[in-house]
């Protein structure tokens, strides 16, 4: 993803308003590898700008996706996630326990579907989502974490997604 300054210039070039709220959202996304939801971006932006609205966050994320600067993802986690990494084709790893999402660069060039299986579609790309449990969730279980710890991991995941890794 481009820097906040580059995104501001892109918005100006495309005739879109550059507001302090949008610049705040650009800063929240910069270097973020967690594939945050709009709600996570909103909470992080509110820490810097308490008056920002969730509607502004959604609109800005959708504008960024429309401009090809981020990718909106539906990974089956119950909410849209946004991927600031649009450099190069990649797939995703999703933890079915805590919802963590990570990029996966895997060579799947041999993946093809037959003409009859394509059902008349002109297939141009594919997205593969690998599901499992992340290392943190496996480690927590191995340490004897009980069922009640699962909700704590989800809560700590929500808080951790605002941090740049």
Protein Blocks (a to p, Z undefined) as FASTA:
>chain_A
ZZfklmmmmmmmnopacdfklmmmmmmmnopanlpafklmmmmmmmmmmmbcfklmmmmm
mmmmmnopaccddehnopacddfblghjadddddfknopacdddddfklpccdfklnnop
acfbdcdddddddfklmmmmmnopafklmmmmmmmmmmmmmpcZZ
